């Protein structure tokens, strides 16, 4: 049984193996984002703070893109799916952030949740034929011959969510005053 904190987030295991610990921390960070954006409208998700162009909606769409990019494109060497496939990233490198205002809150959260679920399945699929040390099938950076492992991807995703959840804290407080952690 998974222990949940007061916000309904799954507590990472204190005595898990490497995979359970990595997945536990990643799921905790994912649940933190869900908490930070829960119950907001599209207008609230589009609000900016200070001089930043960052919005909670953009953050949600960006993390959906990051999930898809690392767990499907890099780990399994699959082509991007829509909406990412047809984006002209050269024309707008931050399209995921900028285009979020064109969606409802429900659409953004559903897009992100779908990508999270697909990512979980992609990790399970990879572990059917290898361990955490297995290299990704695609090099993540153009012009760079380095390859990353599944372990690296999971750890990077914990870092990615942790960093953006800090942004979500500030943005959510600016939107409706909700604070916490």
Backbone as JSON Lines, residues from 0, in Angstrom:
{"i":0,"aa":"X","n":[0.84,-1.19,0.0],"ca":[0.0,0.0,0.0],"c":[0.88,1.24,0.0]}
{"i":1,"aa":"X","n":[0.49,2.22,-0.79],"ca":[1.24,3.46,-0.89],"c":[0.74,4.44,0.16]}
{"i":2,"aa":"X","n":[1.69,5.06,0.89],"ca":[1.34,6.1,1.85],"c":[1.18,7.41,1.1]}
{"i":3,"aa":"X","n":[0.11,8.13,1.41],"ca":[-0.14,9.43,0.79],"c":[0.03,10.52,1.83]}
{"i":4,"aa":"X","n":[0.57,11.67,1.41],"ca":[0.68,12.8,2.33],"c":[-0.64,13.56,2.37]}
{"i":5,"aa":"X","n":[-0.66,14.68,3.07],"ca":[-1.89,15.44,3.25],"c":[-2.43,16.03,1.95]}
{"i":6,"aa":"X","n":[-1.61,16.09,0.92],"ca":[-2.05,16.6,-0.39],"c":[-2.42,15.47,-1.34]}
{"i":7,"aa":"X","n":[-2.36,14.23,-0.86],"ca":[-2.69,13.08,-1.69],"c":[-1.55,12.59,-2.56]}
{"i":8,"aa":"X","n":[-0.34,13.06,-2.26],"ca":[0.83,12.64,-3.05],"c":[1.42,11.36,-2.47]}
{"i":9,"aa":"X","n":[1.86,10.45,-3.34],"ca":[2.46,9.21,-2.85],"c":[3.85,9.48,-2.26]}
{"i":10,"aa":"X","n":[4.06,9.02,-1.05],"ca":[5.38,9.18,-0.42],"c":[6.37,8.21,-1.06]}
{"i":11,"aa":"X","n":[7.55,8.69,-1.43],"ca":[8.56,7.77,-1.98],"c":[8.93,6.73,-0.92]}
{"i":12,"aa":"X","n":[9.21,5.51,-1.33],"ca":[9.56,4.48,-0.35],"c":[10.87,4.81,0.34]}
{"i":13,"aa":"X","n":[10.94,4.54,1.62],"ca":[12.18,4.78,2.35],"c":[13.12,3.58,2.29]}
{"i":14,"aa":"X","n":[12.6,2.43,1.88],"ca":[13.42,1.22,1.84],"c":[13.32,0.49,0.51]}
{"i":15,"aa":"X","n":[12.99,1.22,-0.57],"ca":[12.81,0.58,-1.87],"c":[14.13,0.33,-2.57]}
{"i":16,"aa":"X","n":[14.08,-0.52,-3.59],"ca":[15.26,-0.72,-4.42],"c":[15.45,0.52,-5.29]}
{"i":17,"aa":"X","n":[16.45,0.49,-6.15],"ca":[16.78,1.67,-6.95],"c":[15.6,2.12,-7.82]}
{"i":18,"aa":"X","n":[14.95,1.2,-8.5],"ca":[13.84,1.56,-9.37],"c":[12.66,2.11,-8.58]}
{"i":19,"aa":"X","n":[12.3,1.46,-7.5],"ca":[11.17,1.93,-6.68],"c":[11.46,3.32,-6.12]}
{"i":20,"aa":"X","n":[12.7,3.57,-5.73],"ca":[13.07,4.88,-5.18],"c":[12.99,5.96,-6.26]}
{"i":21,"aa":"X","n":[13.58,5.7,-7.43],"ca":[13.53,6.68,-8.51],"c":[12.09,6.95,-8.94]}
{"i":22,"aa":"X","n":[11.33,5.88,-9.15],"ca":[9.92,6.07,-9.56],"c":[9.13,6.74,-8.45]}
{"i":23,"aa":"X","n":[9.44,6.43,-7.19],"ca":[8.74,7.04,-6.07],"c":[8.95,8.55,-6.01]}
{"i":24,"aa":"X","n":[10.18,8.98,-6.18],"ca":[10.46,10.42,-6.18],"c":[9.86,11.11,-7.41]}
{"i":25,"aa":"X","n":[9.92,10.45,-8.56],"ca":[9.35,11.04,-9.76],"c":[7.84,11.15,-9.63]}
{"i":26,"aa":"X","n":[7.18,10.11,-9.13],"ca":[5.73,10.18,-8.95],"c":[5.33,11.22,-7.91]}
{"i":27,"aa":"X","n":[6.14,11.42,-6.88],"ca":[5.87,12.46,-5.89],"c":[5.92,13.83,-6.55]}
{"i":28,"aa":"X","n":[6.92,14.06,-7.4],"ca":[7.04,15.34,-8.09],"c":[5.91,15.54,-9.09]}
{"i":29,"aa":"X","n":[5.52,14.47,-9.78],"ca":[4.38,14.56,-10.69],"c":[3.12,14.94,-9.92]}
{"i":30,"aa":"X","n":[2.91,14.29,-8.79],"ca":[1.72,14.58,-7.97],"c":[1.77,15.99,-7.41]}
{"i":31,"aa":"X","n":[2.97,16.52,-7.15],"ca":[3.1,17.89,-6.68],"c":[2.62,18.85,-7.76]}
{"i":32,"aa":"X","n":[2.99,18.59,-9.01],"ca":[2.5,19.44,-10.09],"c":[0.98,19.36,-10.19]}
{"i":33,"aa":"X","n":[0.42,18.16,-10.11],"ca":[-1.04,18.01,-10.17],"c":[-1.71,18.82,-9.07]}
{"i":34,"aa":"X","n":[-1.13,18.81,-7.88],"ca":[-1.65,19.59,-6.76],"c":[-1.59,21.08,-7.05]}
{"i":35,"aa":"X","n":[-0.47,21.54,-7.61],"ca":[-0.27,22.97,-7.86],"c":[-1.23,23.52,-8.91]}
{"i":36,"aa":"X","n":[-1.65,22.7,-9.86],"ca":[-2.51,23.21,-10.92],"c":[-3.97,22.76,-10.74]}
{"i":37,"aa":"X","n":[-4.23,21.95,-9.74],"ca":[-5.57,21.43,-9.53],"c":[-6.6,22.5,-9.26]}
{"i":38,"aa":"X","n":[-7.75,22.38,-9.91],"ca":[-8.87,23.28,-9.66],"c":[-8.79,24.64,-10.3]}
{"i":39,"aa":"X","n":[-7.79,24.89,-11.11],"ca":[-7.66,26.2,-11.74],"c":[-8.36,26.22,-13.1]}
{"i":40,"aa":"X","n":[-8.77,27.4,-13.52],"ca":[-9.38,27.59,-14.83],"c":[-8.29,27.87,-15.86]}
{"i":41,"aa":"X","n":[-8.69,27.87,-17.12],"ca":[-7.74,28.2,-18.19],"c":[-7.19,29.62,-18.0]}
{"i":42,"aa":"X","n":[-8.04,30.56,-17.6],"ca":[-7.57,31.93,-17.37],"c":[-6.52,31.97,-16.26]}
{"i":43,"aa":"X","n":[-6.75,31.23,-15.2],"ca":[-5.78,31.19,-14.1],"c":[-4.49,30.53,-14.54]}
{"i":44,"aa":"X","n":[-4.59,29.47,-15.35],"ca":[-3.38,28.8,-15.84],"c":[-2.59,29.69,-16.79]}
{"i":45,"aa":"X","n":[-3.22,30.69,-17.37],"ca":[-2.55,31.59,-18.31],"c":[-1.97,32.84,-17.65]}
{"i":46,"aa":"X","n":[-2.21,33.04,-16.36],"ca":[-1.7,34.23,-15.68],"c":[-0.18,34.2,-15.56]}
{"i":47,"aa":"X","n":[0.41,35.38,-15.69],"ca":[1.86,35.54,-15.56],"c":[2.16,36.25,-14.25]}
{"i":48,"aa":"X","n":[3.39,36.15,-13.83],"ca":[3.8,36.84,-12.62],"c":[5.09,37.6,-12.91]}
{"i":49,"aa":"X","n":[5.24,38.7,-12.25],"ca":[6.44,39.54,-12.41],"c":[6.69,39.8,-13.9]}
{"i":50,"aa":"X","n":[7.92,39.7,-14.33],"ca":[8.28,39.94,-15.72],"c":[8.41,38.64,-16.5]}
{"i":51,"aa":"X","n":[8.07,37.55,-15.87],"ca":[8.19,36.24,-16.5],"c":[7.07,35.99,-17.49]}
{"i":52,"aa":"X","n":[7.38,35.3,-18.56],"ca":[6.39,34.84,-19.52],"c":[5.82,33.48,-19.11]}
{"i":53,"aa":"X","n":[6.36,32.91,-18.06],"ca":[5.99,31.57,-17.62],"c":[4.58,31.56,-17.04]}
{"i":54,"aa":"X","n":[3.81,30.53,-17.4],"ca":[2.47,30.32,-16.85],"c":[2.37,28.88,-16.35]}
{"i":55,"aa":"X","n":[1.41,28.64,-15.48],"ca":[1.18,27.27,-15.02],"c":[0.74,26.38,-16.17]}
{"i":56,"aa":"X","n":[-0.09,26.91,-17.06],"ca":[-0.5,26.13,-18.22],"c":[0.68,25.78,-19.11]}
{"i":57,"aa":"X","n":[1.55,26.74,-19.34],"ca":[2.75,26.47,-20.13],"c":[3.64,25.44,-19.47]}
{"i":58,"aa":"X","n":[3.73,25.52,-18.17],"ca":[4.54,24.55,-17.43],"c":[3.96,23.15,-17.58]}
{"i":59,"aa":"X","n":[2.65,23.01,-17.49],"ca":[2.02,21.7,-17.65],"c":[2.27,21.15,-19.06]}
{"i":60,"aa":"X","n":[2.09,21.99,-20.06],"ca":[2.3,21.53,-21.44],"c":[3.77,21.21,-21.69]}
{"i":61,"aa":"X","n":[4.66,22.01,-21.13],"ca":[6.09,21.74,-21.26],"c":[6.45,20.38,-20.65]}
{"i":62,"aa":"X","n":[5.92,20.1,-19.47],"ca":[6.24,18.82,-18.83],"c":[5.62,17.64,-19.58]}
{"i":63,"aa":"X","n":[4.49,17.84,-20.23],"ca":[3.94,16.79,-21.09],"c":[4.91,16.52,-22.24]}
{"i":64,"aa":"X","n":[5.44,17.59,-22.82],"ca":[6.42,17.45,-23.9],"c":[7.69,16.74,-23.41]}
{"i":65,"aa":"X","n":[8.18,17.14,-22.26],"ca":[9.4,16.54,-21.71],"c":[9.21,15.05,-21.44]}
{"i":66,"aa":"X","n":[8.05,14.68,-20.9],"ca":[7.75,13.25,-20.68],"c":[7.86,12.49,-22.01]}
{"i":67,"aa":"X","n":[7.18,13.0,-23.02],"ca":[7.17,12.35,-24.32],"c":[8.57,12.3,-24.92]}
{"i":68,"aa":"X","n":[9.29,13.39,-24.83],"ca":[10.62,13.47,-25.44],"c":[11.6,12.47,-24.82]}
{"i":69,"aa":"X","n":[11.69,12.43,-23.51],"ca":[12.68,11.57,-22.87],"c":[12.3,10.09,-22.88]}
{"i":70,"aa":"X","n":[11.05,9.78,-22.6],"ca":[10.68,8.38,-22.46],"c":[10.3,7.7,-23.77]}
{"i":71,"aa":"X","n":[9.96,8.46,-24.79],"ca":[9.58,7.84,-26.06],"c":[10.59,8.13,-27.15]}
{"i":72,"aa":"X","n":[10.9,9.39,-27.36],"ca":[11.82,9.75,-28.43],"c":[13.24,9.29,-28.09]}
{"i":73,"aa":"X","n":[13.74,9.65,-26.93],"ca":[15.12,9.32,-26.58],"c":[15.24,7.86,-26.13]}
{"i":74,"aa":"X","n":[14.48,7.44,-25.13],"ca":[14.64,6.08,-24.59],"c":[14.34,5.01,-25.64]}
{"i":75,"aa":"X","n":[13.24,5.15,-26.37],"ca":[12.83,4.09,-27.3],"c":[13.05,4.43,-28.77]}
{"i":76,"aa":"X","n":[13.58,5.62,-29.06],"ca":[13.84,6.04,-30.45],"c":[12.57,5.98,-31.29]}
{"i":77,"aa":"X","n":[11.51,6.54,-30.75],"ca":[10.24,6.62,-31.47],"c":[10.04,8.04,-31.96]}
{"i":78,"aa":"X","n":[9.29,8.15,-33.03],"ca":[8.98,9.48,-33.55],"c":[7.98,10.16,-32.62]}
{"i":79,"aa":"X","n":[8.08,11.48,-32.5],"ca":[7.12,12.2,-31.67],"c":[5.7,12.01,-32.18]}
{"i":80,"aa":"X","n":[4.75,12.04,-31.25],"ca":[3.34,12.01,-31.59],"c":[2.81,13.43,-31.59]}
{"i":81,"aa":"X","n":[1.59,13.6,-32.06],"ca":[0.94,14.91,-31.98],"c":[0.61,15.21,-30.53]}
{"i":82,"aa":"X","n":[0.67,16.42,-30.11],"ca":[0.81,17.63,-30.93],"c":[2.25,17.98,-31.24]}
{"i":83,"aa":"X","n":[3.21,17.23,-30.74],"ca":[4.62,17.58,-30.84],"c":[5.19,17.36,-32.24]}
{"i":84,"aa":"X","n":[4.66,16.39,-32.96],"ca":[5.22,16.0,-34.25],"c":[5.21,17.12,-35.28]}
{"i":85,"aa":"X","n":[4.14,17.89,-35.35],"ca":[4.0,18.89,-36.41],"c":[4.46,20.29,-36.0]}
{"i":86,"aa":"X","n":[5.07,20.41,-34.84],"ca":[5.53,21.73,-34.36],"c":[6.78,22.16,-35.12]}
{"i":87,"aa":"X","n":[6.8,23.41,-35.52],"ca":[8.0,24.0,-36.1],"c":[8.81,24.61,-34.96]}
{"i":88,"aa":"X","n":[9.65,23.77,-34.35],"ca":[10.4,24.18,-33.16],"c":[11.42,25.28,-33.49]}
{"i":89,"aa":"X","n":[11.86,25.34,-34.74],"ca":[12.79,26.41,-35.12],"c":[12.09,27.77,-35.11]}
{"i":90,"aa":"X","n":[10.81,27.78,-35.48],"ca":[10.04,29.03,-35.5],"c":[9.7,29.5,-34.09]}
{"i":91,"aa":"X","n":[9.48,28.55,-33.19],"ca":[9.15,28.9,-31.8],"c":[9.7,27.81,-30.89]}
{"i":92,"aa":"X","n":[10.91,28.02,-30.41],"ca":[11.58,27.03,-29.56],"c":[10.79,26.76,-28.28]}
{"i":93,"aa":"X","n":[10.0,27.71,-27.83],"ca":[9.2,27.56,-26.62],"c":[7.72,27.38,-26.95]}
{"i":94,"aa":"X","n":[7.42,26.73,-28.07],"ca":[6.04,26.53,-28.49],"c":[5.2,25.88,-27.41]}
{"i":95,"aa":"X","n":[5.76,24.9,-26.71],"ca":[5.0,24.21,-25.66],"c":[4.53,25.21,-24.61]}
{"i":96,"aa":"X","n":[5.36,26.16,-24.25],"ca":[5.0,27.18,-23.27],"c":[3.99,28.17,-23.85]}
{"i":97,"aa":"X","n":[4.27,28.65,-25.06],"ca":[3.45,29.71,-25.66],"c":[2.06,29.23,-26.09]}
{"i":98,"aa":"X","n":[1.95,28.01,-26.56],"ca":[0.68,27.52,-27.11],"c":[-0.29,27.05,-26.04]}
{"i":99,"aa":"X","n":[0.13,26.96,-24.81],"ca":[-0.74,26.45,-23.74],"c":[-1.98,27.3,-23.54]}
{"i":100,"aa":"X","n":[-1.88,28.59,-23.79],"ca":[-3.02,29.49,-23.59],"c":[-4.17,29.2,-24.56]}
{"i":101,"aa":"X","n":[-3.91,28.39,-25.58],"ca":[-4.94,28.03,-26.55],"c":[-5.8,26.86,-26.09]}
{"i":102,"aa":"X","n":[-5.57,26.35,-24.88],"ca":[-6.25,25.16,-24.39],"c":[-6.98,25.44,-23.09]}
{"i":103,"aa":"X","n":[-7.98,24.61,-22.82],"ca":[-8.64,24.68,-21.52],"c":[-7.75,24.02,-20.48]}
{"i":104,"aa":"X","n":[-8.05,24.29,-19.23],"ca":[-7.31,23.66,-18.14],"c":[-7.45,22.14,-18.23]}
{"i":105,"aa":"X","n":[-8.65,21.67,-18.53],"ca":[-8.89,20.22,-18.62],"c":[-8.07,19.59,-19.74]}
{"i":106,"aa":"X","n":[-7.97,20.27,-20.88],"ca":[-7.19,19.75,-22.0],"c":[-5.71,19.65,-21.64]}
{"i":107,"aa":"X","n":[-5.19,20.68,-20.99],"ca":[-3.78,20.67,-20.62],"c":[-3.46,19.57,-19.63]}
{"i":108,"aa":"X","n":[-4.27,19.46,-18.6],"ca":[-4.02,18.43,-17.58],"c":[-4.18,17.04,-18.19]}
{"i":109,"aa":"X","n":[-5.17,16.84,-19.05],"ca":[-5.36,15.53,-19.69],"c":[-4.18,15.18,-20.59]}
{"i":110,"aa":"X","n":[-3.67,16.16,-21.35],"ca":[-2.5,15.94,-22.19],"c":[-1.32,15.49,-21.34]}
{"i":111,"aa":"X","n":[-1.07,16.2,-20.26],"ca":[0.04,15.87,-19.37],"c":[-0.17,14.49,-18.73]}
{"i":112,"aa":"X","n":[-1.36,14.22,-18.21],"ca":[-1.62,12.93,-17.57],"c":[-1.48,11.78,-18.55]}
{"i":113,"aa":"X","n":[-1.92,11.97,-19.79],"ca":[-1.75,10.93,-20.81],"c":[-0.28,10.65,-21.06]}
{"i":114,"aa":"X","n":[0.52,11.71,-21.15],"ca":[1.96,11.52,-21.38],"c":[2.62,10.84,-20.18]}
{"i":115,"aa":"X","n":[2.21,11.2,-18.97],"ca":[2.77,10.53,-17.78],"c":[2.46,9.04,-17.83]}
{"i":116,"aa":"X","n":[1.23,8.69,-18.15],"ca":[0.85,7.27,-18.21],"c":[1.63,6.54,-19.3]}
{"i":117,"aa":"X","n":[1.78,7.17,-20.45],"ca":[2.58,6.56,-21.53],"c":[4.03,6.41,-21.11]}
{"i":118,"aa":"X","n":[4.54,7.37,-20.34],"ca":[5.92,7.29,-19.87],"c":[6.12,6.13,-18.9]}
{"i":119,"aa":"X","n":[5.17,5.95,-18.0],"ca":[5.26,4.83,-17.07],"c":[5.32,3.5,-17.83]}
{"i":120,"aa":"X","n":[4.47,3.38,-18.85],"ca":[4.46,2.16,-19.66],"c":[5.77,2.0,-20.43]}
{"i":121,"aa":"X","n":[6.34,3.11,-20.89],"ca":[7.61,3.05,-21.62],"c":[8.74,2.55,-20.72]}
{"i":122,"aa":"X","n":[8.73,2.96,-19.46],"ca":[9.75,2.47,-18.51],"c":[9.55,0.97,-18.28]}
{"i":123,"aa":"X","n":[8.31,0.56,-18.06],"ca":[8.03,-0.87,-17.87],"c":[8.49,-1.67,-19.09]}
{"i":124,"aa":"X","n":[8.2,-1.17,-20.27],"ca":[8.6,-1.84,-21.5],"c":[10.13,-1.97,-21.58]}
{"i":125,"aa":"X","n":[10.83,-0.92,-21.26],"ca":[12.29,-0.96,-21.31],"c":[12.84,-1.98,-20.31]}
{"i":126,"aa":"X","n":[12.23,-2.07,-19.15],"ca":[12.72,-2.99,-18.12],"c":[12.42,-4.45,-18.43]}
{"i":127,"aa":"X","n":[11.58,-4.71,-19.42],"ca":[11.33,-6.09,-19.84],"c":[12.56,-6.68,-20.53]}
{"i":128,"aa":"X","n":[13.41,-5.83,-21.09],"ca":[14.57,-6.32,-21.84],"c":[15.91,-5.82,-21.3]}
{"i":129,"aa":"X","n":[15.89,-5.05,-20.23],"ca":[17.15,-4.53,-19.69],"c":[16.95,-3.98,-18.3]}
{"i":130,"aa":"X","n":[18.02,-3.4,-17.76],"ca":[17.96,-2.83,-16.42],"c":[18.09,-1.31,-16.51]}
{"i":131,"aa":"X","n":[18.24,-0.67,-15.36],"ca":[18.34,0.79,-15.34],"c":[19.58,1.32,-16.04]}
{"i":132,"aa":"X","n":[20.58,0.49,-16.19],"ca":[21.81,0.91,-16.85],"c":[21.76,0.85,-18.36]}
{"i":133,"aa":"X","n":[20.67,0.36,-18.92],"ca":[20.58,0.24,-20.38],"c":[20.62,1.62,-21.03]}
{"i":134,"aa":"X","n":[21.35,1.7,-22.14],"ca":[21.42,3.0,-22.82],"c":[20.14,3.31,-23.58]}
{"i":135,"aa":"X","n":[19.84,4.58,-23.67],"ca":[18.72,5.02,-24.51],"c":[19.05,4.67,-25.95]}
{"i":136,"aa":"X","n":[18.03,4.49,-26.76],"ca":[18.23,4.1,-28.15],"c":[18.54,5.29,-29.06]}
{"i":137,"aa":"X","n":[18.32,6.5,-28.57],"ca":[18.62,7.69,-29.37],"c":[19.48,8.63,-28.53]}
{"i":138,"aa":"X","n":[20.43,9.23,-29.16],"ca":[21.25,10.24,-28.47],"c":[20.39,11.48,-28.27]}
{"i":139,"aa":"X","n":[20.43,12.04,-27.06],"ca":[19.5,13.14,-26.77],"c":[19.88,14.51,-27.32]}
{"i":140,"aa":"X","n":[21.14,14.69,-27.64],"ca":[21.57,16.02,-28.06],"c":[22.2,15.94,-29.44]}
{"i":141,"aa":"X","n":[21.74,16.79,-30.34],"ca":[22.3,16.81,-31.7],"c":[23.76,17.22,-31.65]}
{"i":142,"aa":"X","n":[24.56,16.51,-32.43],"ca":[25.97,16.83,-32.52],"c":[26.78,16.38,-31.31]}
{"i":143,"aa":"X","n":[26.19,15.59,-30.46],"ca":[26.86,15.11,-29.25],"c":[26.71,13.59,-29.21]}
{"i":144,"aa":"X","n":[27.82,12.88,-29.14],"ca":[27.79,11.42,-29.2],"c":[27.46,10.74,-27.88]}
{"i":145,"aa":"X","n":[27.26,11.52,-26.83],"ca":[26.96,10.9,-25.54],"c":[25.58,10.24,-25.56]}
{"i":146,"aa":"X","n":[25.51,9.11,-24.89],"ca":[24.25,8.4,-24.71],"c":[23.94,8.42,-23.22]}
{"i":147,"aa":"X","n":[22.66,8.48,-22.9],"ca":[22.25,8.44,-21.5],"c":[21.58,7.1,-21.21]}
{"i":148,"aa":"X","n":[21.55,6.74,-19.94],"ca":[20.91,5.49,-19.52],"c":[19.49,5.77,-19.04]}
{"i":149,"aa":"X","n":[18.72,4.7,-18.89],"ca":[17.39,4.82,-18.3],"c":[17.51,5.41,-16.9]}
{"i":150,"aa":"X","n":[18.51,5.01,-16.15],"ca":[18.74,5.58,-14.8],"c":[18.92,7.09,-14.88]}
{"i":151,"aa":"X","n":[19.71,7.55,-15.86],"ca":[19.95,8.98,-16.04],"c":[18.65,9.7,-16.37]}
{"i":152,"aa":"X","n":[17.85,9.11,-17.27],"ca":[16.58,9.74,-17.67],"c":[15.67,9.88,-16.47]}
{"i":153,"aa":"X","n":[15.51,8.82,-15.67],"ca":[14.64,8.9,-14.49],"c":[15.14,9.95,-13.51]}
{"i":154,"aa":"X","n":[16.45,9.99,-13.29],"ca":[17.02,10.97,-12.37],"c":[16.83,12.38,-12.92]}
{"i":155,"aa":"X","n":[17.05,12.55,-14.22],"ca":[16.84,13.86,-14.84],"c":[15.39,14.31,-14.7]}
{"i":156,"aa":"X","n":[14.46,13.39,-14.85],"ca":[13.05,13.75,-14.74],"c":[12.68,14.17,-13.32]}
{"i":157,"aa":"X","n":[13.29,13.55,-12.32],"ca":[13.09,14.01,-10.94],"c":[13.58,15.45,-10.82]}
{"i":158,"aa":"X","n":[14.73,15.73,-11.4],"ca":[15.28,17.09,-11.37],"c":[14.39,18.06,-12.12]}
{"i":159,"aa":"X","n":[13.9,17.65,-13.29],"ca":[13.05,18.51,-14.12],"c":[11.77,18.9,-13.37]}
{"i":160,"aa":"X","n":[11.12,17.91,-12.77],"ca":[9.9,18.2,-12.01],"c":[10.2,19.04,-10.77]}
{"i":161,"aa":"X","n":[11.28,18.73,-10.08],"ca":[11.61,19.48,-8.87],"c":[11.82,20.95,-9.19]}
{"i":162,"aa":"X","n":[12.55,21.22,-10.26],"ca":[12.83,22.61,-10.66],"c":[11.53,23.32,-11.04]}
{"i":163,"aa":"X","n":[10.73,22.67,-11.85],"ca":[9.5,23.32,-12.3],"c":[8.44,23.39,-11.21]}
{"i":164,"aa":"X","n":[8.47,22.48,-10.26],"ca":[7.53,22.59,-9.14],"c":[7.86,23.81,-8.29]}
{"i":165,"aa":"X","n":[9.11,24.2,-8.24],"ca":[9.47,25.46,-7.58],"c":[8.84,26.64,-8.3]}
{"i":166,"aa":"X","n":[8.88,26.6,-9.64],"ca":[8.2,27.64,-10.41],"c":[6.7,27.61,-10.13]}
{"i":167,"aa":"X","n":[6.14,26.41,-10.08],"ca":[4.69,26.26,-9.85],"c":[4.29,26.86,-8.5]}
{"i":168,"aa":"X","n":[5.15,26.73,-7.5],"ca":[4.87,27.34,-6.19],"c":[4.64,28.84,-6.33]}
{"i":169,"aa":"X","n":[5.56,29.5,-7.01],"ca":[5.46,30.96,-7.17],"c":[4.27,31.36,-8.03]}
{"i":170,"aa":"X","n":[4.08,30.63,-9.11],"ca":[2.98,30.97,-10.01],"c":[1.62,30.75,-9.34]}
{"i":171,"aa":"X","n":[1.47,29.65,-8.63],"ca":[0.19,29.38,-7.98],"c":[-0.11,30.43,-6.91]}
{"i":172,"aa":"X","n":[0.89,30.81,-6.14],"ca":[0.67,31.84,-5.13],"c":[0.23,33.15,-5.77]}
{"i":173,"aa":"X","n":[0.81,33.49,-6.93],"ca":[0.43,34.71,-7.61],"c":[-0.99,34.64,-8.17]}
{"i":174,"aa":"X","n":[-1.42,33.45,-8.55],"ca":[-2.75,33.26,-9.15],"c":[-3.85,33.4,-8.12]}
{"i":175,"aa":"X","n":[-3.74,32.65,-7.01],"ca":[-4.85,32.64,-6.05],"c":[-4.43,32.61,-4.6]}
{"i":176,"aa":"X","n":[-3.13,32.82,-4.35],"ca":[-2.65,32.89,-2.98],"c":[-2.36,31.56,-2.33]}
{"i":177,"aa":"X","n":[-2.64,30.45,-3.03],"ca":[-2.37,29.14,-2.42],"c":[-0.88,28.92,-2.29]}
{"i":178,"aa":"X","n":[-0.48,28.52,-1.1],"ca":[0.93,28.23,-0.83],"c":[1.03,26.84,-0.23]}
{"i":179,"aa":"X","n":[2.23,26.38,-0.11],"ca":[2.5,25.09,0.5],"c":[3.74,24.49,-0.09]}
{"i":180,"aa":"X","n":[4.59,24.03,0.78],"ca":[5.87,23.45,0.4],"c":[6.58,24.3,-0.6]}
